Amino acid sequence: MRLHQGDCITLRSDAGLFQVIGIDGDHDRCWVRQWPLKPQGSPVFEVPLNQIKSPSVSD
């Protein structure tokens, strides 16, 4: 899976939706925040790339 800044993803440990803020491919890390943003803001946190998966699309 290729990640880009702004992509929406899910985490293996959480069913919520998150937005990719930054990616460090050299260290297999990225920074994400909960999406949609909360009115008071959503904190950014670091996760290993192996904990990321694409969101499920259901119609």
mmJSON file of the N, C-alpha and C atoms, coordinates in Angstrom:
{"data_MODEL":{"atom_site":{
"group_PDB":["ATOM","ATOM","ATOM","ATOM","ATOM","ATOM","ATOM","ATOM","ATOM","ATOM","ATOM","ATOM","ATOM","ATOM","ATOM","ATOM","ATOM","ATOM","ATOM","ATOM","ATOM","ATOM","ATOM","ATOM","ATOM","ATOM","ATOM","ATOM","ATOM","ATOM","ATOM","ATOM","ATOM","ATOM","ATOM","ATOM","ATOM","ATOM","ATOM","ATOM","ATOM","ATOM","ATOM","ATOM","ATOM","ATOM","ATOM","ATOM","ATOM","ATOM","ATOM","ATOM","ATOM","ATOM","ATOM","ATOM","ATOM","ATOM","ATOM","ATOM","ATOM","ATOM","ATOM","ATOM","ATOM","ATOM","ATOM","ATOM","ATOM","ATOM","ATOM","ATOM","ATOM","ATOM","ATOM","ATOM","ATOM","ATOM","ATOM","ATOM","ATOM","ATOM","ATOM","ATOM","ATOM","ATOM","ATOM","ATOM","ATOM","ATOM","ATOM","ATOM","ATOM","ATOM","ATOM","ATOM","ATOM","ATOM","ATOM","ATOM","ATOM","ATOM","ATOM","ATOM","ATOM","ATOM","ATOM","ATOM","ATOM","ATOM","ATOM","ATOM","ATOM","ATOM","ATOM","ATOM","ATOM","ATOM","ATOM","ATOM","ATOM","ATOM","ATOM","ATOM","ATOM","ATOM","ATOM","ATOM","ATOM","ATOM","ATOM","ATOM","ATOM","ATOM","ATOM","ATOM","ATOM","ATOM","ATOM","ATOM","ATOM","ATOM","ATOM","ATOM","ATOM","ATOM","ATOM","ATOM","ATOM","ATOM","ATOM","ATOM","ATOM","ATOM","ATOM","ATOM","ATOM","ATOM","ATOM","ATOM","ATOM","ATOM","ATOM","ATOM","ATOM","ATOM","ATOM","ATOM","ATOM","ATOM","ATOM","ATOM","ATOM","ATOM","ATOM","ATOM","ATOM"],
"id":[1,2,3,4,5,6,7,8,9,10,11,12,13,14,15,16,17,18,19,20,21,22,23,24,25,26,27,28,29,30,31,32,33,34,35,36,37,38,39,40,41,42,43,44,45,46,47,48,49,50,51,52,53,54,55,56,57,58,59,60,61,62,63,64,65,66,67,68,69,70,71,72,73,74,75,76,77,78,79,80,81,82,83,84,85,86,87,88,89,90,91,92,93,94,95,96,97,98,99,100,101,102,103,104,105,106,107,108,109,110,111,112,113,114,115,116,117,118,119,120,121,122,123,124,125,126,127,128,129,130,131,132,133,134,135,136,137,138,139,140,141,142,143,144,145,146,147,148,149,150,151,152,153,154,155,156,157,158,159,160,161,162,163,164,165,166,167,168,169,170,171,172,173,174,175,176,177],
"type_symbol":["N","C","C","N","C","C","N","C","C","N","C","C","N","C","C","N","C","C","N","C","C","N","C","C","N","C","C","N","C","C","N","C","C","N","C","C","N","C","C","N","C","C","N","C","C","N","C","C","N","C","C","N","C","C","N","C","C","N","C","C","N","C","C","N","C","C","N","C","C","N","C","C","N","C","C","N","C","C","N","C","C","N","C","C","N","C","C","N","C","C","N","C","C","N","C","C","N","C","C","N","C","C","N","C","C","N","C","C","N","C","C","N","C","C","N","C","C","N","C","C","N","C","C","N","C","C","N","C","C","N","C","C","N","C","C","N","C","C","N","C","C","N","C","C","N","C","C","N","C","C","N","C","C","N","C","C","N","C","C","N","C","C","N","C","C","N","C","C","N","C","C","N","C","C","N","C","C"],
"label_atom_id":["N","CA","C","N","CA","C","N","CA","C","N","CA","C","N","CA","C","N","CA","C","N","CA","C","N","CA","C","N","CA","C","N","CA","C","N","CA","C","N","CA","C","N","CA","C","N","CA","C","N","CA","C","N","CA","C","N","CA","C","N","CA","C","N","CA","C","N","CA","C","N","CA","C","N","CA","C","N","CA","C","N","CA","C","N","CA","C","N","CA","C","N","CA","C","N","CA","C","N","CA","C","N","CA","C","N","CA","C","N","CA","C","N","CA","C","N","CA","C","N","CA","C","N","CA","C","N","CA","C","N","CA","C","N","CA","C","N","CA","C","N","CA","C","N","CA","C","N","CA","C","N","CA","C","N","CA","C","N","CA","C","N","CA","C","N","CA","C","N","CA","C","N","CA","C","N","CA","C","N","CA","C","N","CA","C","N","CA","C","N","CA","C","N","CA","C","N","CA","C","N","CA","C","N","CA","C"],
"label_alt_id":[null,null,null,null,null,null,null,null,null,null,null,null,null,null,null,null,null,null,null,null,null,null,null,null,null,null,null,null,null,null,null,null,null,null,null,null,null,null,null,null,null,null,null,null,null,null,null,null,null,null,null,null,null,null,null,null,null,null,null,null,null,null,null,null,null,null,null,null,null,null,null,null,null,null,null,null,null,null,null,null,null,null,null,null,null,null,null,null,null,null,null,null,null,null,null,null,null,null,null,null,null,null,null,null,null,null,null,null,null,null,null,null,null,null,null,null,null,null,null,null,null,null,null,null,null,null,null,null,null,null,null,null,null,null,null,null,null,null,null,null,null,null,null,null,null,null,null,null,null,null,null,null,null,null,null,null,null,null,null,null,null,null,null,null,null,null,null,null,null,null,null,null,null,null,null,null,null],
"label_comp_id":["MET","MET","MET","ARG","ARG","ARG","LEU","LEU","LEU","HIS","HIS","HIS","GLN","GLN","GLN","GLY","GLY","GLY","ASP","ASP","ASP","CYS","CYS","CYS","ILE","ILE","ILE","THR","THR","THR","LEU","LEU","LEU","ARG","ARG","ARG","SER","SER","SER","ASP","ASP","ASP","ALA","ALA","ALA","GLY","GLY","GLY","LEU","LEU","LEU","PHE","PHE","PHE","GLN","GLN","GLN","VAL","VAL","VAL","ILE","ILE","ILE","GLY","GLY","GLY","ILE","ILE","ILE","ASP","ASP","ASP","GLY","GLY","GLY","ASP","ASP","ASP","HIS","HIS","HIS","ASP","ASP","ASP","ARG","ARG","ARG","CYS","CYS","CYS","TRP","TRP","TRP","VAL","VAL","VAL","ARG","ARG","ARG","GLN","GLN","GLN","TRP","TRP","TRP","PRO","PRO","PRO","LEU","LEU","LEU","LYS","LYS","LYS","PRO","PRO","PRO","GLN","GLN","GLN","GLY","GLY","GLY","SER","SER","SER","PRO","PRO","PRO","VAL","VAL","VAL","PHE","PHE","PHE","GLU","GLU","GLU","VAL","VAL","VAL","PRO","PRO","PRO","LEU","LEU","LEU","ASN","ASN","ASN","GLN","GLN","GLN","ILE","ILE","ILE","LYS","LYS","LYS","SER","SER","SER","PRO","PRO","PRO","SER","SER","SER","VAL","VAL","VAL","SER","SER","SER","ASP","ASP","ASP"],
"label_asym_id":["A","A","A","A","A","A","A","A","A","A","A","A","A","A","A","A","A","A","A","A","A","A","A","A","A","A","A","A","A","A","A","A","A","A","A","A","A","A","A","A","A","A","A","A","A","A","A","A","A","A","A","A","A","A","A","A","A","A","A","A","A","A","A","A","A","A","A","A","A","A","A","A","A","A","A","A","A","A","A","A","A","A","A","A","A","A","A","A","A","A","A","A","A","A","A","A","A","A","A","A","A","A","A","A","A","A","A","A","A","A","A","A","A","A","A","A","A","A","A","A","A","A","A","A","A","A","A","A","A","A","A","A","A","A","A","A","A","A","A","A","A","A","A","A","A","A","A","A","A","A","A","A","A","A","A","A","A","A","A","A","A","A","A","A","A","A","A","A","A","A","A","A","A","A","A","A","A"],
"label_entity_id":["1","1","1","1","1","1","1","1","1","1","1","1","1","1","1","1","1","1","1","1","1","1","1","1","1","1","1","1","1","1","1","1","1","1","1","1","1","1","1","1","1","1","1","1","1","1","1","1","1","1","1","1","1","1","1","1","1","1","1","1","1","1","1","1","1","1","1","1","1","1","1","1","1","1","1","1","1","1","1","1","1","1","1","1","1","1","1","1","1","1","1","1","1","1","1","1","1","1","1","1","1","1","1","1","1","1","1","1","1","1","1","1","1","1","1","1","1","1","1","1","1","1","1","1","1","1","1","1","1","1","1","1","1","1","1","1","1","1","1","1","1","1","1","1","1","1","1","1","1","1","1","1","1","1","1","1","1","1","1","1","1","1","1","1","1","1","1","1","1","1","1","1","1","1","1","1","1"],
"label_seq_id":[1,1,1,2,2,2,3,3,3,4,4,4,5,5,5,6,6,6,7,7,7,8,8,8,9,9,9,10,10,10,11,11,11,12,12,12,13,13,13,14,14,14,15,15,15,16,16,16,17,17,17,18,18,18,19,19,19,20,20,20,21,21,21,22,22,22,23,23,23,24,24,24,25,25,25,26,26,26,27,27,27,28,28,28,29,29,29,30,30,30,31,31,31,32,32,32,33,33,33,34,34,34,35,35,35,36,36,36,37,37,37,38,38,38,39,39,39,40,40,40,41,41,41,42,42,42,43,43,43,44,44,44,45,45,45,46,46,46,47,47,47,48,48,48,49,49,49,50,50,50,51,51,51,52,52,52,53,53,53,54,54,54,55,55,55,56,56,56,57,57,57,58,58,58,59,59,59],
"pdbx_PDB_ins_code":[null,null,null,null,null,null,null,null,null,null,null,null,null,null,null,null,null,null,null,null,null,null,null,null,null,null,null,null,null,null,null,null,null,null,null,null,null,null,null,null,null,null,null,null,null,null,null,null,null,null,null,null,null,null,null,null,null,null,null,null,null,null,null,null,null,null,null,null,null,null,null,null,null,null,null,null,null,null,null,null,null,null,null,null,null,null,null,null,null,null,null,null,null,null,null,null,null,null,null,null,null,null,null,null,null,null,null,null,null,null,null,null,null,null,null,null,null,null,null,null,null,null,null,null,null,null,null,null,null,null,null,null,null,null,null,null,null,null,null,null,null,null,null,null,null,null,null,null,null,null,null,null,null,null,null,null,null,null,null,null,null,null,null,null,null,null,null,null,null,null,null,null,null,null,null,null,null],
"Cartn_x":[0.85,0.0,0.891,0.563,1.279,0.506,1.211,0.597,1.012,0.105,0.382,-0.19,0.432,-0.077,-1.509,-2.415,-3.823,-4.696,-4.083,-4.868,-5.644,-6.8,-7.552,-7.314,-6.999,-6.651,-7.329,-7.251,-7.651,-6.431,-6.509,-5.427,-5.871,-4.932,-5.256,-5.817,-5.447,-5.86,-7.085,-7.633,-8.743,-9.616,-10.931,-11.862,-12.125,-11.635,-11.888,-11.135,-11.445,-10.808,-9.773,-8.607,-7.513,-6.96,-6.409,-5.795,-4.283,-3.569,-2.108,-1.61,-0.763,-0.21,1.205,1.986,3.367,3.829,4.848,5.345,6.868,7.431,8.874,9.159,9.291,9.526,10.853,11.849,13.162,13.098,12.163,12.024,10.703,9.985,8.716,7.721,7.536,6.616,5.787,4.635,3.882,3.121,2.642,1.889,0.473,-0.481,-1.896,-2.697,-3.911,-4.875,-6.243,-7.121,-8.478,-9.194,-10.02,-10.778,-12.226,-13.204,-13.079,-12.536,-12.015,-11.448,-12.515,-12.139,-13.038,-13.061,-14.124,-14.201,-13.009,-12.499,-11.367,-10.037,-10.077,-8.87,-8.63,-7.863,-7.522,-6.014,-5.552,-4.109,-3.446,-2.221,-1.417,-0.581,-0.496,0.347,1.039,2.112,2.956,2.533,2.534,2.241,3.214,3.539,4.352,3.559,4.226,3.541,2.853,3.37,2.744,1.423,1.038,-0.237,-1.335,-1.001,-1.936,-2.558,-3.849,-4.529,-5.458,-5.808,-6.73,-8.128,-8.901,-10.268,-11.127,-12.055,-13.006,-14.022,-14.353,-15.371,-16.613,-17.708,-18.949,-20.063,-20.727,-21.844,-23.097],
"Cartn_y":[-1.179,0.0,1.237,2.186,3.464,4.494,5.206,6.262,7.618,8.544,9.936,10.829,11.958,12.923,13.28,13.247,13.552,12.326,11.146,9.914,9.609,8.992,8.493,6.998,6.539,5.144,4.669,3.378,2.833,2.165,1.92,1.255,-0.146,-1.06,-2.43,-2.468,-1.497,-1.491,-0.617,0.042,0.978,1.001,0.948,0.93,2.317,3.369,4.727,5.068,6.214,6.708,7.761,7.735,8.645,9.245,10.45,11.143,11.127,10.797,10.788,12.232,12.597,13.945,13.98,12.96,12.891,11.45,11.163,9.807,9.825,8.892,8.702,7.274,7.069,5.739,5.151,5.98,5.488,4.797,5.23,4.647,3.904,3.676,2.935,3.479,4.79,5.481,6.477,6.82,7.946,8.613,9.798,10.575,10.727,10.505,10.527,11.311,11.667,12.272,11.727,11.729,11.219,12.08,11.429,12.115,11.678,12.53,13.98,14.664,15.85,16.601,16.917,16.852,17.238,18.762,19.351,20.823,21.44,20.761,21.296,20.839,20.117,19.623,18.162,17.509,16.102,15.994,15.398,15.299,14.407,14.745,13.972,12.982,11.745,10.757,9.878,9.242,8.427,6.968,6.294,4.862,4.184,2.913,2.16,1.892,1.881,1.66,0.296,-0.698,-2.022,-2.076,-0.995,-0.934,-0.254,0.116,0.855,-0.083,0.141,-0.577,0.4,0.079,0.93,0.82,1.906,1.824,0.906,0.216,-0.63,0.264,-0.087,0.665,-0.195,0.292,-0.481,0.397,-0.093,0.638,-0.178],
"Cartn_z":[0.0,0.0,0.0,-0.829,-0.866,-0.077,0.782,1.58,1.051,1.143,0.78,1.874,2.055,3.02,2.647,3.629,3.39,3.205,2.976,2.825,4.103,3.958,5.106,5.207,6.421,6.662,7.947,8.201,9.49,10.106,11.4,12.113,12.494,12.572,12.974,14.395,15.228,16.623,16.902,15.884,16.093,14.853,15.035,13.903,13.337,13.993,13.532,12.257,11.712,10.505,10.898,10.239,10.552,9.275,9.383,8.251,8.431,7.36,7.382,7.314,8.283,8.35,7.795,8.095,7.617,7.578,6.753,6.571,6.639,7.404,7.473,7.042,5.736,5.188,5.605,5.88,6.302,7.658,8.504,9.843,10.02,8.912,8.929,9.946,9.934,10.846,10.054,10.609,10.066,11.2,10.938,11.913,11.397,12.272,11.897,12.93,12.547,13.475,13.122,14.116,13.909,12.88,12.058,11.022,11.11,10.999,10.795,12.054,11.846,12.958,13.988,15.255,16.339,16.421,16.946,17.031,17.778,18.8,19.547,18.947,17.842,17.177,17.503,16.684,16.892,17.055,18.162,18.368,17.323,16.989,16.052,16.859,16.366,17.038,16.008,16.451,15.587,15.666,14.51,14.466,13.499,13.76,12.811,11.527,10.4,9.124,9.078,9.794,9.749,10.517,11.191,11.904,11.076,9.842,8.977,7.957,7.72,6.641,5.934,4.71,3.961,4.561,4.535,5.077,4.223,4.874,4.145,3.471,2.26,1.531,1.466,2.017,1.976,1.426,0.419,-0.213,-0.13],
"occupancy":[1.0,1.0,1.0,1.0,1.0,1.0,1.0,1.0,1.0,1.0,1.0,1.0,1.0,1.0,1.0,1.0,1.0,1.0,1.0,1.0,1.0,1.0,1.0,1.0,1.0,1.0,1.0,1.0,1.0,1.0,1.0,1.0,1.0,1.0,1.0,1.0,1.0,1.0,1.0,1.0,1.0,1.0,1.0,1.0,1.0,1.0,1.0,1.0,1.0,1.0,1.0,1.0,1.0,1.0,1.0,1.0,1.0,1.0,1.0,1.0,1.0,1.0,1.0,1.0,1.0,1.0,1.0,1.0,1.0,1.0,1.0,1.0,1.0,1.0,1.0,1.0,1.0,1.0,1.0,1.0,1.0,1.0,1.0,1.0,1.0,1.0,1.0,1.0,1.0,1.0,1.0,1.0,1.0,1.0,1.0,1.0,1.0,1.0,1.0,1.0,1.0,1.0,1.0,1.0,1.0,1.0,1.0,1.0,1.0,1.0,1.0,1.0,1.0,1.0,1.0,1.0,1.0,1.0,1.0,1.0,1.0,1.0,1.0,1.0,1.0,1.0,1.0,1.0,1.0,1.0,1.0,1.0,1.0,1.0,1.0,1.0,1.0,1.0,1.0,1.0,1.0,1.0,1.0,1.0,1.0,1.0,1.0,1.0,1.0,1.0,1.0,1.0,1.0,1.0,1.0,1.0,1.0,1.0,1.0,1.0,1.0,1.0,1.0,1.0,1.0,1.0,1.0,1.0,1.0,1.0,1.0,1.0,1.0,1.0,1.0,1.0,1.0],
"B_iso_or_equiv":[0.0,0.0,0.0,0.0,0.0,0.0,0.0,0.0,0.0,0.0,0.0,0.0,0.0,0.0,0.0,0.0,0.0,0.0,0.0,0.0,0.0,0.0,0.0,0.0,0.0,0.0,0.0,0.0,0.0,0.0,0.0,0.0,0.0,0.0,0.0,0.0,0.0,0.0,0.0,0.0,0.0,0.0,0.0,0.0,0.0,0.0,0.0,0.0,0.0,0.0,0.0,0.0,0.0,0.0,0.0,0.0,0.0,0.0,0.0,0.0,0.0,0.0,0.0,0.0,0.0,0.0,0.0,0.0,0.0,0.0,0.0,0.0,0.0,0.0,0.0,0.0,0.0,0.0,0.0,0.0,0.0,0.0,0.0,0.0,0.0,0.0,0.0,0.0,0.0,0.0,0.0,0.0,0.0,0.0,0.0,0.0,0.0,0.0,0.0,0.0,0.0,0.0,0.0,0.0,0.0,0.0,0.0,0.0,0.0,0.0,0.0,0.0,0.0,0.0,0.0,0.0,0.0,0.0,0.0,0.0,0.0,0.0,0.0,0.0,0.0,0.0,0.0,0.0,0.0,0.0,0.0,0.0,0.0,0.0,0.0,0.0,0.0,0.0,0.0,0.0,0.0,0.0,0.0,0.0,0.0,0.0,0.0,0.0,0.0,0.0,0.0,0.0,0.0,0.0,0.0,0.0,0.0,0.0,0.0,0.0,0.0,0.0,0.0,0.0,0.0,0.0,0.0,0.0,0.0,0.0,0.0,0.0,0.0,0.0,0.0,0.0,0.0],
"pdbx_formal_charge":[null,null,null,null,null,null,null,null,null,null,null,null,null,null,null,null,null,null,null,null,null,null,null,null,null,null,null,null,null,null,null,null,null,null,null,null,null,null,null,null,null,null,null,null,null,null,null,null,null,null,null,null,null,null,null,null,null,null,null,null,null,null,null,null,null,null,null,null,null,null,null,null,null,null,null,null,null,null,null,null,null,null,null,null,null,null,null,null,null,null,null,null,null,null,null,null,null,null,null,null,null,null,null,null,null,null,null,null,null,null,null,null,null,null,null,null,null,null,null,null,null,null,null,null,null,null,null,null,null,null,null,null,null,null,null,null,null,null,null,null,null,null,null,null,null,null,null,null,null,null,null,null,null,null,null,null,null,null,null,null,null,null,null,null,null,null,null,null,null,null,null,null,null,null,null,null,null],
"auth_seq_id":[1,1,1,2,2,2,3,3,3,4,4,4,5,5,5,6,6,6,7,7,7,8,8,8,9,9,9,10,10,10,11,11,11,12,12,12,13,13,13,14,14,14,15,15,15,16,16,16,17,17,17,18,18,18,19,19,19,20,20,20,21,21,21,22,22,22,23,23,23,24,24,24,25,25,25,26,26,26,27,27,27,28,28,28,29,29,29,30,30,30,31,31,31,32,32,32,33,33,33,34,34,34,35,35,35,36,36,36,37,37,37,38,38,38,39,39,39,40,40,40,41,41,41,42,42,42,43,43,43,44,44,44,45,45,45,46,46,46,47,47,47,48,48,48,49,49,49,50,50,50,51,51,51,52,52,52,53,53,53,54,54,54,55,55,55,56,56,56,57,57,57,58,58,58,59,59,59],
"auth_comp_id":["MET","MET","MET","ARG","ARG","ARG","LEU","LEU","LEU","HIS","HIS","HIS","GLN","GLN","GLN","GLY","GLY","GLY","ASP","ASP","ASP","CYS","CYS","CYS","ILE","ILE","ILE","THR","THR","THR","LEU","LEU","LEU","ARG","ARG","ARG","SER","SER","SER","ASP","ASP","ASP","ALA","ALA","ALA","GLY","GLY","GLY","LEU","LEU","LEU","PHE","PHE","PHE","GLN","GLN","GLN","VAL","VAL","VAL","ILE","ILE","ILE","GLY","GLY","GLY","ILE","ILE","ILE","ASP","ASP","ASP","GLY","GLY","GLY","ASP","ASP","ASP","HIS","HIS","HIS","ASP","ASP","ASP","ARG","ARG","ARG","CYS","CYS","CYS","TRP","TRP","TRP","VAL","VAL","VAL","ARG","ARG","ARG","GLN","GLN","GLN","TRP","TRP","TRP","PRO","PRO","PRO","LEU","LEU","LEU","LYS","LYS","LYS","PRO","PRO","PRO","GLN","GLN","GLN","GLY","GLY","GLY","SER","SER","SER","PRO","PRO","PRO","VAL","VAL","VAL","PHE","PHE","PHE","GLU","GLU","GLU","VAL","VAL","VAL","PRO","PRO","PRO","LEU","LEU","LEU","ASN","ASN","ASN","GLN","GLN","GLN","ILE","ILE","ILE","LYS","LYS","LYS","SER","SER","SER","PRO","PRO","PRO","SER","SER","SER","VAL","VAL","VAL","SER","SER","SER","ASP","ASP","ASP"],
"auth_asym_id":["A","A","A","A","A","A","A","A","A","A","A","A","A","A","A","A","A","A","A","A","A","A","A","A","A","A","A","A","A","A","A","A","A","A","A","A","A","A","A","A","A","A","A","A","A","A","A","A","A","A","A","A","A","A","A","A","A","A","A","A","A","A","A","A","A","A","A","A","A","A","A","A","A","A","A","A","A","A","A","A","A","A","A","A","A","A","A","A","A","A","A","A","A","A","A","A","A","A","A","A","A","A","A","A","A","A","A","A","A","A","A","A","A","A","A","A","A","A","A","A","A","A","A","A","A","A","A","A","A","A","A","A","A","A","A","A","A","A","A","A","A","A","A","A","A","A","A","A","A","A","A","A","A","A","A","A","A","A","A","A","A","A","A","A","A","A","A","A","A","A","A","A","A","A","A","A","A"],
"auth_atom_id":["N","CA","C","N","CA","C","N","CA","C","N","CA","C","N","CA","C","N","CA","C","N","CA","C","N","CA","C","N","CA","C","N","CA","C","N","CA","C","N","CA","C","N","CA","C","N","CA","C","N","CA","C","N","CA","C","N","CA","C","N","CA","C","N","CA","C","N","CA","C","N","CA","C","N","CA","C","N","CA","C","N","CA","C","N","CA","C","N","CA","C","N","CA","C","N","CA","C","N","CA","C","N","CA","C","N","CA","C","N","CA","C","N","CA","C","N","CA","C","N","CA","C","N","CA","C","N","CA","C","N","CA","C","N","CA","C","N","CA","C","N","CA","C","N","CA","C","N","CA","C","N","CA","C","N","CA","C","N","CA","C","N","CA","C","N","CA","C","N","CA","C","N","CA","C","N","CA","C","N","CA","C","N","CA","C","N","CA","C","N","CA","C","N","CA","C","N","CA","C","N","CA","C","N","CA","C"],
"pdbx_PDB_model_num":[1,1,1,1,1,1,1,1,1,1,1,1,1,1,1,1,1,1,1,1,1,1,1,1,1,1,1,1,1,1,1,1,1,1,1,1,1,1,1,1,1,1,1,1,1,1,1,1,1,1,1,1,1,1,1,1,1,1,1,1,1,1,1,1,1,1,1,1,1,1,1,1,1,1,1,1,1,1,1,1,1,1,1,1,1,1,1,1,1,1,1,1,1,1,1,1,1,1,1,1,1,1,1,1,1,1,1,1,1,1,1,1,1,1,1,1,1,1,1,1,1,1,1,1,1,1,1,1,1,1,1,1,1,1,1,1,1,1,1,1,1,1,1,1,1,1,1,1,1,1,1,1,1,1,1,1,1,1,1,1,1,1,1,1,1,1,1,1,1,1,1,1,1,1,1,1,1]
}}}
